[in-house]
Amino acid sequence: MLVGKQAPDFTSNAFYNGEIKSINLGDYKGSWVVLCFYPGDFTFV
Amino acid sequence: MSYNTLKELNVEVLSVSVDSVFVHKIWNETELSKMVSGGISFPMVSDQGGKIGTLYDVYDEDAGVDIRGRFIIDPDGKVQAAEVLTPPVGRNPQELIRQIKAYQYHLKTGEVMPSGWTEGGTTLKPSPELAGKVWEVWKP
């Protein structure tokens, strides 16, 4: 269970503002972050 | 719209699925931009192979997808809250916003939010004097 622990860091490509960008979670230190996983694009919920 | 509320609360949103960034682009262009004016304005992260999902224990190896896991991460990089749902049911953004407001309020004041708290509701100041006397200041 991750609650109460450091969020695991990751770096990955993202689609953001019309571009492909590398995103590193660690760069978001100092901000609140909501990380939302979902099963897939073009699904229904 | 909930995303604007999150922006006002200075919350950065990252969405993650196993789709490629190109599928994210086409989904945003062909469908999401018809649901949300201007399309999605936060990074849509690609997790091909499920490595990120595995780190957060939400990767379903059999289905090859990340299930609905939602994590609130504070400015120090610590996970404060998590909610995990299987695919058929969507999330409630209002509950997410309630939790973020509660954690932000706690960080600012040190006060704690009892069960069912919503913005403006009674908060508690933990102290030796309050022990055994919560009933005097708060009723469920």
N, CA and C atoms of all chains as a GROMACS GRO file, in nm:
protein
  555
    1MET      N    1   0.084  -0.120   0.000
    1MET     CA    2   0.000   0.000   0.000
    1MET      C    3   0.088   0.125   0.000
    2LEU      N    4   0.067   0.212  -0.096
    2LEU     CA    5   0.154   0.328  -0.114
    2LEU      C    6   0.116   0.446  -0.026
    3VAL      N    7  -0.005   0.444   0.028
    3VAL     CA    8  -0.052   0.562   0.103
    3VAL      C    9   0.042   0.588   0.222
    4GLY      N   10   0.087   0.713   0.232
    4GLY     CA   11   0.179   0.751   0.339
    4GLY      C   12   0.325   0.737   0.299
    5LYS      N   13   0.350   0.681   0.180
    5LYS     CA   14   0.488   0.663   0.134
    5LYS      C   15   0.520   0.758   0.019
    6GLN      N   16   0.649   0.767  -0.015
    6GLN     CA   17   0.689   0.848  -0.130
    6GLN      C   18   0.630   0.788  -0.257
    7ALA      N   19   0.581   0.872  -0.345
    7ALA     CA   20   0.526   0.825  -0.472
    7ALA      C   21   0.642   0.774  -0.559
    8PRO      N   22   0.630   0.653  -0.614
    8PRO     CA   23   0.738   0.603  -0.701
    8PRO      C   24   0.759   0.697  -0.820
    9ASP      N   25   0.885   0.731  -0.844
    9ASP     CA   26   0.916   0.824  -0.953
    9ASP      C   27   0.911   0.750  -1.087
   10PHE      N   28   0.880   0.821  -1.192
   10PHE     CA   29   0.882   0.762  -1.326
   10PHE      C   30   0.906   0.872  -1.429
   11THR      N   31   0.954   0.830  -1.543
   11THR     CA   32   0.969   0.919  -1.658
   11THR      C   33   0.908   0.848  -1.777
   12SER      N   34   0.824   0.919  -1.851
   12SER     CA   35   0.762   0.856  -1.967
   12SER      C   36   0.715   0.963  -2.064
   13ASN      N   37   0.689   0.924  -2.186
   13ASN     CA   38   0.637   1.019  -2.283
   13ASN      C   39   0.490   1.046  -2.258
   14ALA      N   40   0.450   1.168  -2.289
   14ALA     CA   41   0.309   1.206  -2.275
   14ALA      C   42   0.268   1.289  -2.395
   15PHE      N   43   0.139   1.287  -2.423
   15PHE     CA   44   0.082   1.381  -2.519
   15PHE      C   45   0.033   1.500  -2.438
   16TYR      N   46   0.088   1.620  -2.470
   16TYR     CA   47   0.057   1.736  -2.388
   16TYR      C   48   0.060   1.861  -2.475
   17ASN      N   49  -0.050   1.933  -2.478
   17ASN     CA   50  -0.060   2.057  -2.557
   17ASN      C   51  -0.018   2.038  -2.703
   18GLY      N   52  -0.062   1.927  -2.762
   18GLY     CA   53  -0.035   1.906  -2.904
   18GLY      C   54   0.103   1.851  -2.935
   19GLU      N   55   0.182   1.826  -2.829
   19GLU     CA   56   0.318   1.777  -2.853
   19GLU      C   57   0.345   1.650  -2.775
   20ILE      N   58   0.450   1.580  -2.817
   20ILE     CA   59   0.498   1.464  -2.740
   20ILE      C   60   0.607   1.516  -2.646
   21LYS      N   61   0.587   1.494  -2.516
   21LYS     CA   62   0.681   1.547  -2.418
   21LYS      C   63   0.720   1.440  -2.318
   22SER      N   64   0.844   1.446  -2.271
   22SER     CA   65   0.886   1.355  -2.165
   22SER      C   66   0.842   1.414  -2.031
   23ILE      N   67   0.777   1.331  -1.952
   23ILE     CA   68   0.725   1.376  -1.823
   23ILE      C   69   0.796   1.300  -1.711
   24ASN      N   70   0.846   1.375  -1.612
   24ASN     CA   71   0.908   1.311  -1.496
   24ASN      C   72   0.830   1.353  -1.371
   25LEU      N   73   0.784   1.256  -1.296
   25LEU     CA   74   0.701   1.290  -1.180
   25LEU      C   75   0.778   1.380  -1.082
   26GLY      N   76   0.908   1.353  -1.066
   26GLY     CA   77   0.990   1.430  -0.973
   26GLY      C   78   0.990   1.580  -1.002
   27ASP      N   79   0.969   1.617  -1.129
   27ASP     CA   80   0.964   1.759  -1.166
   27ASP      C   81   0.844   1.830  -1.105
   28TYR      N   82   0.748   1.753  -1.055
   28TYR     CA   83   0.625   1.811  -1.000
   28TYR      C   84   0.634   1.835  -0.848
   29LYS      N   85   0.753   1.809  -0.791
   29LYS     CA   86   0.772   1.839  -0.648
   29LYS      C   87   0.737   1.986  -0.624
   30GLY      N   88   0.669   2.012  -0.514
   30GLY     CA   89   0.626   2.149  -0.486
   30GLY      C   90   0.482   2.175  -0.527
   31SER      N   91   0.425   2.082  -0.605
   31SER     CA   92   0.285   2.093  -0.644
   31SER      C   93   0.207   1.972  -0.593
   32TRP      N   94   0.079   1.993  -0.574
   32TRP     CA   95  -0.009   1.878  -0.554
   32TRP      C   96  -0.029   1.812  -0.690
   33VAL      N   97  -0.030   1.680  -0.690
   33VAL     CA   98  -0.048   1.607  -0.816
   33VAL      C   99  -0.158   1.503  -0.798
   34VAL      N  100  -0.246   1.494  -0.897
   34VAL     CA  101  -0.339   1.381  -0.903
   34VAL      C  102  -0.295   1.294  -1.018
   35LEU      N  103  -0.261   1.171  -0.986
   35LEU     CA  104  -0.218   1.074  -1.086
   35LEU      C  105  -0.334   0.977  -1.108
   36CYS      N  106  -0.384   0.975  -1.231
   36CYS     CA  107  -0.504   0.897  -1.262
   36CYS      C  108  -0.476   0.790  -1.366
   37PHE      N  109  -0.484   0.666  -1.326
   37PHE     CA  110  -0.471   0.556  -1.422
   37PHE      C  111  -0.610   0.519  -1.473
   38TYR      N  112  -0.618   0.474  -1.598
   38TYR     CA  113  -0.746   0.428  -1.652
   38TYR      C  114  -0.717   0.321  -1.757
   39PRO      N  115  -0.816   0.234  -1.783
   39PRO     CA  116  -0.787   0.115  -1.863
   39PRO      C  117  -0.752   0.143  -2.009
   40GLY      N  118  -0.808   0.247  -2.069
   40GLY     CA  119  -0.766   0.267  -2.207
   40GLY      C  120  -0.842   0.377  -2.277
   41ASP      N  121  -0.777   0.436  -2.378
   41ASP     CA  122  -0.842   0.538  -2.462
   41ASP      C  123  -0.958   0.473  -2.537
   42PHE      N  124  -1.054   0.548  -2.574
   42PHE     CA  125  -1.171   0.501  -2.650
   42PHE      C  126  -1.252   0.395  -2.574
   43THR      N  127  -1.240   0.393  -2.444
   43THR     CA  128  -1.332   0.310  -2.367
   43THR      C  129  -1.445   0.401  -2.320
   44PHE      N  130  -1.534   0.350  -2.238
   44PHE     CA  131  -1.662   0.418  -2.226
   44PHE      C  132  -1.687   0.494  -2.097
   45VAL      N  133  -1.616   0.460  -1.991
   45VAL     CA  134  -1.649   0.525  -1.865
   45VAL      C  135  -1.551   0.639  -1.836
   46MET      N  136  -1.655   2.290  -1.455
   46MET     CA  137  -1.589   2.161  -1.482
   46MET      C  138  -1.483   2.134  -1.376
   47SER      N  139  -1.467   2.007  -1.340
   47SER     CA  140  -1.381   1.971  -1.227
   47SER      C  141  -1.236   2.011  -1.249
   48TYR      N  142  -1.189   2.000  -1.375
   48TYR     CA  143  -1.047   2.031  -1.399
   48TYR      C  144  -1.015   2.176  -1.363
   49ASN      N  145  -1.109   2.266  -1.391
   49ASN     CA  146  -1.086   2.407  -1.355
   49ASN      C  147  -1.075   2.423  -1.205
   50THR      N  148  -1.158   2.350  -1.132
   50THR     CA  149  -1.150   2.355  -0.985
   50THR      C  150  -1.014   2.306  -0.939
   51LEU      N  151  -0.965   2.199  -1.000
   51LEU     CA  152  -0.833   2.147  -0.962
   51LEU      C  153  -0.724   2.250  -0.992
   52LYS      N  154  -0.735   2.317  -1.106
   52LYS     CA  155  -0.639   2.423  -1.141
   52LYS      C  156  -0.639   2.531  -1.034
   53GLU      N  157  -0.762   2.571  -0.992
   53GLU     CA  158  -0.772   2.676  -0.889
   53GLU      C  159  -0.707   2.631  -0.758
   54LEU      N  160  -0.707   2.501  -0.734
   54LEU     CA  161  -0.646   2.448  -0.612
   54LEU      C  162  -0.497   2.420  -0.633
   55ASN      N  163  -0.443   2.464  -0.748
   55ASN     CA  164  -0.302   2.441  -0.781
   55ASN      C  165  -0.265   2.294  -0.784
   56VAL      N  166  -0.353   2.214  -0.841
   56VAL     CA  167  -0.328   2.070  -0.852
   56VAL      C  168  -0.294   2.039  -0.997
   57GLU      N  169  -0.185   1.969  -1.018
   57GLU     CA  170  -0.147   1.923  -1.152
   57GLU      C  171  -0.206   1.783  -1.173
   58VAL      N  172  -0.263   1.762  -1.289
   58VAL     CA  173  -0.323   1.632  -1.320
   58VAL      C  174  -0.236   1.560  -1.423
   59LEU      N  175  -0.212   1.433  -1.400
   59LEU     CA  176  -0.147   1.347  -1.499
   59LEU      C  177  -0.236   1.225  -1.518
   60SER      N  178  -0.277   1.198  -1.642
   60SER     CA  179  -0.352   1.076  -1.667
   60SER      C  180  -0.257   0.973  -1.728
   61VAL      N  181  -0.282   0.847  -1.700
   61VAL     CA  182  -0.190   0.741  -1.743
   61VAL      C  183  -0.270   0.622  -1.795
   62SER      N  184  -0.237   0.577  -1.916
   62SER     CA  185  -0.289   0.449  -1.964
   62SER      C  186  -0.182   0.382  -2.050
   63VAL      N  187  -0.205   0.258  -2.087
   63VAL     CA  188  -0.105   0.183  -2.163
   63VAL      C  189  -0.105   0.222  -2.312
   64ASP      N  190  -0.194   0.312  -2.352
   64ASP     CA  191  -0.198   0.353  -2.492
   64ASP      C  192  -0.072   0.434  -2.529
   65SER      N  193  -0.039   0.435  -2.657
   65SER     CA  194   0.075   0.515  -2.702
   65SER      C  195   0.037   0.663  -2.702
   66VAL      N  196   0.136   0.749  -2.706
   66VAL     CA  197   0.108   0.893  -2.711
   66VAL      C  198   0.029   0.929  -2.838
   67PHE      N  199   0.046   0.849  -2.944
   67PHE     CA  200  -0.024   0.879  -3.069
   67PHE      C  201  -0.173   0.846  -3.057
   68VAL      N  202  -0.202   0.738  -2.986
   68VAL     CA  203  -0.343   0.706  -2.960
   68VAL      C  204  -0.404   0.814  -2.870
   69HIS      N  205  -0.327   0.861  -2.770
   69HIS     CA  206  -0.376   0.971  -2.684
   69HIS      C  207  -0.412   1.092  -2.771
   70LYS      N  208  -0.324   1.121  -2.867
   70LYS     CA  209  -0.345   1.238  -2.953
   70LYS      C  210  -0.476   1.222  -3.032
   71ILE      N  211  -0.492   1.106  -3.093
   71ILE     CA  212  -0.609   1.086  -3.178
   71ILE      C  213  -0.737   1.081  -3.093
   72TRP      N  214  -0.728   1.020  -2.974
   72TRP     CA  215  -0.846   1.016  -2.886
   72TRP      C  216  -0.887   1.158  -2.847
   73ASN      N  217  -0.786   1.239  -2.812
   73ASN     CA  218  -0.814   1.377  -2.774
   73ASN      C  219  -0.877   1.453  -2.891
   74GLU      N  220  -0.820   1.433  -3.010
   74GLU     CA  221  -0.868   1.509  -3.127
   74GLU      C  222  -1.008   1.465  -3.172
   75THR      N  223  -1.030   1.332  -3.170
   75THR     CA  224  -1.154   1.284  -3.232
   75THR      C  225  -1.270   1.274  -3.134
   76GLU      N  226  -1.240   1.258  -3.006
   76GLU     CA  227  -1.352   1.236  -2.913
   76GLU      C  228  -1.351   1.334  -2.795
   77LEU      N  229  -1.239   1.338  -2.721
   77LEU     CA  230  -1.239   1.416  -2.597
   77LEU      C  231  -1.264   1.564  -2.622
   78SER      N  232  -1.211   1.614  -2.734
   78SER     CA  233  -1.230   1.757  -2.764
   78SER      C  234  -1.376   1.789  -2.792
   79LYS      N  235  -1.456   1.684  -2.818
   79LYS     CA  236  -1.600   1.707  -2.835
   79LYS      C  237  -1.674   1.702  -2.702
   80MET      N  238  -1.605   1.648  -2.599
   80MET     CA  239  -1.668   1.640  -2.466
   80MET      C  240  -1.623   1.756  -2.378
   81VAL      N  241  -1.498   1.800  -2.397
   81VAL     CA  242  -1.438   1.905  -2.315
   81VAL      C  243  -1.391   2.014  -2.409
   82SER      N  244  -1.439   2.134  -2.386
   82SER     CA  245  -1.403   2.244  -2.476
   82SER      C  246  -1.250   2.263  -2.479
   83GLY      N  247  -1.193   2.261  -2.599
   83GLY     CA  248  -1.048   2.280  -2.612
   83GLY      C  249  -0.968   2.151  -2.596
   84GLY      N  250  -1.036   2.043  -2.559
   84GLY     CA  251  -0.966   1.916  -2.541
   84GLY      C  252  -0.897   1.908  -2.406
   85ILE      N  253  -0.816   1.804  -2.390
   85ILE     CA  254  -0.751   1.779  -2.261
   85ILE      C  255  -0.630   1.869  -2.246
   86SER      N  256  -0.620   1.939  -2.132
   86SER     CA  257  -0.511   2.034  -2.117
   86SER      C  258  -0.406   1.989  -2.016
   87PHE      N  259  -0.408   1.861  -1.978
   87PHE     CA  260  -0.302   1.809  -1.890
   87PHE      C  261  -0.229   1.696  -1.964
   88PRO      N  262  -0.108   1.661  -1.920
   88PRO     CA  263  -0.033   1.556  -1.990
   88PRO      C  264  -0.104   1.421  -1.982
   89MET      N  265  -0.116   1.357  -2.098
   89MET     CA  266  -0.171   1.222  -2.106
   89MET      C  267  -0.051   1.128  -2.124
   90VAL      N  268  -0.014   1.064  -2.013
   90VAL     CA  269   0.110   0.986  -2.009
   90VAL      C  270   0.086   0.848  -2.071
   91SER      N  271   0.185   0.802  -2.145
   91SER     CA  272   0.180   0.669  -2.205
   91SER      C  273   0.257   0.571  -2.115
   92ASP      N  274   0.193   0.461  -2.084
   92ASP     CA  275   0.254   0.359  -1.997
   92ASP      C  276   0.258   0.225  -2.070
   93GLN      N  277   0.317   0.227  -2.190
   93GLN     CA  278   0.323   0.103  -2.267
   93GLN      C  279   0.409   0.001  -2.193
   94GLY      N  280   0.352  -0.118  -2.175
   94GLY     CA  281   0.421  -0.221  -2.098
   94GLY      C  282   0.380  -0.222  -1.952
   95GLY      N  283   0.312  -0.116  -1.909
   95GLY     CA  284   0.257  -0.116  -1.773
   95GLY      C  285   0.358  -0.095  -1.662
   96LYS      N  286   0.474  -0.036  -1.695
   96LYS     CA  287   0.577  -0.020  -1.591
   96LYS      C  288   0.532   0.074  -1.479
   97ILE      N  289   0.468   0.184  -1.518
   97ILE     CA  290   0.425   0.279  -1.414
   97ILE      C  291   0.313   0.216  -1.332
   98GLY      N  292   0.218   0.153  -1.402
   98GLY     CA  293   0.109   0.084  -1.333
   98GLY      C  294   0.160  -0.020  -1.235
   99THR      N  295   0.267  -0.088  -1.274
   99THR     CA  296   0.325  -0.189  -1.184
   99THR      C  297   0.380  -0.122  -1.058
  100LEU      N  298   0.448  -0.007  -1.076
  100LEU     CA  299   0.503   0.065  -0.960
  100LEU      C  300   0.393   0.105  -0.861
  101TYR      N  301   0.273   0.133  -0.916
  101TYR     CA  302   0.162   0.179  -0.831
  101TYR      C  303   0.063   0.066  -0.802
  102ASP      N  304   0.100  -0.055  -0.842
  102ASP     CA  305   0.020  -0.174  -0.814
  102ASP      C  306  -0.122  -0.166  -0.873
  103VAL      N  307  -0.133  -0.109  -0.992
  103VAL     CA  308  -0.264  -0.102  -1.057
  103VAL      C  309  -0.259  -0.164  -1.198
  104TYR      N  310  -0.146  -0.231  -1.230
  104TYR     CA  311  -0.136  -0.292  -1.363
  104TYR      C  312  -0.195  -0.432  -1.358
  105ASP      N  313  -0.293  -0.457  -1.444
  105ASP     CA  314  -0.355  -0.589  -1.454
  105ASP      C  315  -0.285  -0.666  -1.567
  106GLU      N  316  -0.197  -0.757  -1.527
  106GLU     CA  317  -0.115  -0.828  -1.628
  106GLU      C  318  -0.200  -0.908  -1.724
  107ASP      N  319  -0.306  -0.972  -1.674
  107ASP     CA  320  -0.388  -1.057  -1.762
  107ASP      C  321  -0.456  -0.973  -1.871
  108ALA      N  322  -0.511  -0.859  -1.830
  108ALA     CA  323  -0.581  -0.775  -1.927
  108ALA      C  324  -0.484  -0.682  -2.001
  109GLY      N  325  -0.364  -0.665  -1.946
  109GLY     CA  326  -0.267  -0.577  -2.009
  109GLY      C  327  -0.303  -0.430  -1.999
  110VAL      N  328  -0.378  -0.393  -1.895
  110VAL     CA  329  -0.417  -0.252  -1.878
  110VAL      C  330  -0.394  -0.205  -1.734
  111ASP      N  331  -0.389  -0.073  -1.720
  111ASP     CA  332  -0.388  -0.012  -1.587
  111ASP      C  333  -0.533   0.006  -1.543
  112ILE      N  334  -0.568  -0.049  -1.428
  112ILE     CA  335  -0.704  -0.029  -1.379
  112ILE      C  336  -0.716   0.112  -1.318
  113ARG      N  337  -0.838   0.151  -1.278
  113ARG     CA  338  -0.861   0.289  -1.233
  113ARG      C  339  -0.802   0.314  -1.095
  114GLY      N  340  -0.677   0.356  -1.093
  114GLY     CA  341  -0.613   0.395  -0.967
  114GLY      C  342  -0.596   0.544  -0.966
  115ARG      N  343  -0.628   0.606  -0.854
  115ARG     CA  344  -0.615   0.752  -0.844
  115ARG      C  345  -0.538   0.786  -0.718
  116PHE      N  346  -0.430   0.861  -0.733
  116PHE     CA  347  -0.340   0.890  -0.622
  116PHE      C  348  -0.328   1.040  -0.603
  117ILE      N  349  -0.345   1.086  -0.480
  117ILE     CA  350  -0.320   1.227  -0.446
  117ILE      C  351  -0.180   1.235  -0.388
  118ILE      N  352  -0.093   1.312  -0.456
  118ILE     CA  353   0.047   1.323  -0.414
  118ILE      C  354   0.071   1.466  -0.366
  119ASP      N  355   0.129   1.479  -0.246
  119ASP     CA  356   0.145   1.613  -0.187
  119ASP      C  357   0.271   1.681  -0.241
  120PRO      N  358   0.293   1.809  -0.208
  120PRO     CA  359   0.408   1.880  -0.265
  120PRO      C  360   0.543   1.820  -0.228
  121ASP      N  361   0.549   1.738  -0.122
  121ASP     CA  362   0.675   1.669  -0.088
  121ASP      C  363   0.691   1.538  -0.164
  122GLY      N  364   0.594   1.504  -0.248
  122GLY     CA  365   0.604   1.381  -0.325
  122GLY      C  366   0.552   1.258  -0.252
  123LYS      N  367   0.476   1.282  -0.146
  123LYS     CA  368   0.423   1.171  -0.067
  123LYS      C  369   0.278   1.141  -0.108
  124VAL      N  370   0.247   1.012  -0.118
  124VAL     CA  371   0.109   0.973  -0.153
  124VAL      C  372   0.021   0.992  -0.030
  125GLN      N  373  -0.079   1.078  -0.040
  125GLN     CA  374  -0.169   1.102   0.073
  125GLN      C  375  -0.297   1.021   0.064
  126ALA      N  376  -0.340   0.987  -0.056
  126ALA     CA  377  -0.467   0.915  -0.069
  126ALA      C  378  -0.467   0.835  -0.198
  127ALA      N  379  -0.540   0.725  -0.196
  127ALA     CA  380  -0.549   0.641  -0.316
  127ALA      C  381  -0.688   0.583  -0.325
  128GLU      N  382  -0.734   0.566  -0.446
  128GLU     CA  383  -0.863   0.500  -0.469
  128GLU      C  384  -0.844   0.412  -0.592
  129VAL      N  385  -0.884   0.287  -0.583
  129VAL     CA  386  -0.867   0.196  -0.696
  129VAL      C  387  -1.000   0.131  -0.728
  130LEU      N  388  -1.043   0.145  -0.854
  130LEU     CA  389  -1.169   0.086  -0.899
  130LEU      C  390  -1.142  -0.006  -1.018
  131THR      N  391  -1.217  -0.113  -1.028
  131THR     CA  392  -1.208  -0.198  -1.147
  131THR      C  393  -1.278  -0.125  -1.262
  132PRO      N  394  -1.253  -0.170  -1.387
  132PRO     CA  395  -1.295  -0.089  -1.502
  132PRO      C  396  -1.442  -0.045  -1.513
  133PRO      N  397  -1.543  -0.120  -1.469
  133PRO     CA  398  -1.679  -0.078  -1.505
  133PRO      C  399  -1.730   0.052  -1.444
  134VAL      N  400  -1.670   0.096  -1.335
  134VAL     CA  401  -1.726   0.212  -1.264
  134VAL      C  402  -1.630   0.329  -1.269
  135GLY      N  403  -1.681   0.446  -1.304
  135GLY     CA  404  -1.601   0.568  -1.310
  135GLY      C  405  -1.588   0.633  -1.174
  136ARG      N  406  -1.499   0.733  -1.170
  136ARG     CA  407  -1.470   0.800  -1.044
  136ARG      C  408  -1.566   0.915  -1.017
  137ASN      N  409  -1.559   0.968  -0.896
  137ASN     CA  410  -1.638   1.086  -0.862
  137ASN      C  411  -1.544   1.205  -0.838
  138PRO      N  412  -1.535   1.296  -0.933
  138PRO     CA  413  -1.442   1.409  -0.918
  138PRO      C  414  -1.472   1.493  -0.795
  139GLN      N  415  -1.600   1.500  -0.754
  139GLN     CA  416  -1.633   1.581  -0.637
  139GLN      C  417  -1.569   1.524  -0.511
  140GLU      N  418  -1.559   1.392  -0.502
  140GLU     CA  419  -1.494   1.330  -0.387
  140GLU      C  420  -1.344   1.356  -0.390
  141LEU      N  421  -1.288   1.351  -0.510
  141LEU     CA  422  -1.145   1.385  -0.524
  141LEU      C  423  -1.119   1.527  -0.475
  142ILE      N  424  -1.203   1.620  -0.519
  142ILE     CA  425  -1.185   1.761  -0.481
  142ILE      C  426  -1.203   1.780  -0.330
  143ARG      N  427  -1.300   1.710  -0.275
  143ARG     CA  428  -1.322   1.717  -0.128
  143ARG      C  429  -1.195   1.672  -0.055
  144GLN      N  430  -1.137   1.560  -0.100
  144GLN     CA  431  -1.018   1.508  -0.032
  144GLN      C  432  -0.900   1.605  -0.046
  145ILE      N  433  -0.883   1.661  -0.165
  145ILE     CA  434  -0.771   1.754  -0.184
  145ILE      C  435  -0.789   1.877  -0.095
  146LYS      N  436  -0.910   1.931  -0.090
  146LYS     CA  437  -0.935   2.047  -0.003
  146LYS      C  438  -0.905   2.013   0.142
  147ALA      N  439  -0.942   1.893   0.183
  147ALA     CA  440  -0.918   1.851   0.321
  147ALA      C  441  -0.769   1.840   0.350
  148TYR      N  442  -0.694   1.780   0.258
  148TYR     CA  443  -0.549   1.766   0.281
  148TYR      C  444  -0.480   1.902   0.277
  149GLN      N  445  -0.523   1.989   0.188
  149GLN     CA  446  -0.462   2.122   0.181
  149GLN      C  447  -0.490   2.201   0.308
  150TYR      N  448  -0.613   2.188   0.357
  150TYR     CA  449  -0.651   2.257   0.481
  150TYR      C  450  -0.568   2.204   0.598
  151HIS      N  451  -0.549   2.073   0.600
  151HIS     CA  452  -0.469   2.012   0.707
  151HIS      C  453  -0.326   2.063   0.703
  152LEU      N  454  -0.268   2.068   0.582
  152LEU     CA  455  -0.129   2.112   0.567
  152LEU      C  456  -0.114   2.256   0.617
  153LYS      N  457  -0.216   2.337   0.593
  153LYS     CA  458  -0.211   2.478   0.630
  153LYS      C  459  -0.232   2.500   0.779
  154THR      N  460  -0.322   2.422   0.840
  154THR     CA  461  -0.366   2.453   0.977
  154THR      C  462  -0.328   2.348   1.080
  155GLY      N  463  -0.297   2.226   1.034
  155GLY     CA  464  -0.272   2.117   1.128
  155GLY      C  465  -0.399   2.057   1.184
  156GLU      N  466  -0.513   2.118   1.148
  156GLU     CA  467  -0.641   2.064   1.196
  156GLU      C  468  -0.678   1.939   1.118
  157VAL      N  469  -0.767   1.860   1.175
  157VAL     CA  470  -0.807   1.736   1.109
  157VAL      C  471  -0.956   1.739   1.077
  158MET      N  472  -0.992   1.665   0.972
  158MET     CA  473  -1.128   1.670   0.919
  158MET      C  474  -1.202   1.541   0.955
  159PRO      N  475  -1.308   1.552   1.036
  159PRO     CA  476  -1.380   1.430   1.073
  159PRO      C  477  -1.458   1.370   0.956
  160SER      N  478  -1.506   1.250   0.979
  160SER     CA  479  -1.584   1.176   0.879
  160SER      C  480  -1.692   1.264   0.816
  161GLY      N  481  -1.703   1.260   0.684
  161GLY     CA  482  -1.808   1.333   0.616
  161GLY      C  483  -1.782   1.482   0.600
  162TRP      N  484  -1.662   1.528   0.639
  162TRP     CA  485  -1.630   1.672   0.630
  162TRP      C  486  -1.644   1.722   0.488
  163THR      N  487  -1.703   1.839   0.474
  163THR     CA  488  -1.696   1.911   0.346
  163THR      C  489  -1.650   2.053   0.378
  164GLU      N  490  -1.610   2.126   0.275
  164GLU     CA  491  -1.555   2.260   0.292
  164GLU      C  492  -1.647   2.345   0.380
  165GLY      N  493  -1.589   2.412   0.478
  165GLY     CA  494  -1.666   2.497   0.568
  165GLY      C  495  -1.719   2.423   0.690
  166GLY      N  496  -1.706   2.291   0.688
  166GLY     CA  497  -1.757   2.210   0.799
  166GLY      C  498  -1.664   2.216   0.920
  167THR      N  499  -1.711   2.157   1.030
  167THR     CA  500  -1.634   2.157   1.154
  167THR      C  501  -1.505   2.079   1.138
  168THR      N  502  -1.396   2.138   1.185
  168THR     CA  503  -1.268   2.067   1.190
  168THR      C  504  -1.230   2.049   1.336
  169LEU      N  505  -1.134   1.963   1.360
  169LEU     CA  506  -1.092   1.938   1.498
  169LEU      C  507  -0.945   1.974   1.515
  170LYS      N  508  -0.913   2.027   1.634
  170LYS     CA  509  -0.773   2.058   1.666
  170LYS      C  510  -0.726   1.956   1.768
  171PRO      N  511  -0.645   1.857   1.721
  171PRO     CA  512  -0.603   1.753   1.814
  171PRO      C  513  -0.522   1.811   1.929
  172SER      N  514  -0.556   1.772   2.052
  172SER     CA  515  -0.482   1.818   2.169
  172SER      C  516  -0.519   1.726   2.285
  173PRO      N  517  -0.436   1.724   2.391
  173PRO     CA  518  -0.471   1.639   2.507
  173PRO      C  519  -0.608   1.676   2.563
  174GLU      N  520  -0.644   1.807   2.558
  174GLU     CA  521  -0.772   1.851   2.613
  174GLU      C  522  -0.891   1.795   2.536
  175LEU      N  523  -0.868   1.769   2.405
  175LEU     CA  524  -0.981   1.723   2.322
  175LEU      C  525  -1.008   1.573   2.339
  176ALA      N  526  -0.907   1.500   2.389
  176ALA     CA  527  -0.922   1.355   2.400
  176ALA      C  528  -1.046   1.322   2.484
  177GLY      N  529  -1.133   1.239   2.432
  177GLY     CA  530  -1.254   1.199   2.504
  177GLY      C  531  -1.364   1.304   2.500
  178LYS      N  532  -1.336   1.417   2.437
  178LYS     CA  533  -1.436   1.525   2.435
  178LYS      C  534  -1.478   1.567   2.296
  179VAL      N  535  -1.445   1.481   2.198
  179VAL     CA  536  -1.485   1.512   2.061
  179VAL      C  537  -1.637   1.530   2.054
  180TRP      N  538  -1.708   1.450   2.133
  180TRP     CA  539  -1.856   1.456   2.132
  180TRP      C  540  -1.909   1.596   2.164
  181GLU      N  541  -1.829   1.675   2.238
  181GLU     CA  542  -1.876   1.809   2.275
  181GLU      C  543  -1.874   1.904   2.155
  182VAL      N  544  -1.781   1.877   2.060
  182VAL     CA  545  -1.764   1.973   1.950
  182VAL      C  546  -1.811   1.919   1.815
  183TRP      N  547  -1.829   1.789   1.806
  183TRP     CA  548  -1.865   1.734   1.675
  183TRP      C  549  -1.955   1.612   1.690
  184LYS      N  550  -2.064   1.611   1.614
  184LYS     CA  551  -2.152   1.494   1.613
  184LYS      C  552  -2.168   1.447   1.469
  185PRO      N  553  -2.163   1.315   1.449
  185PRO     CA  554  -2.171   1.266   1.310
  185PRO      C  555  -2.307   1.296   1.248
   0.00000   0.00000   0.00000
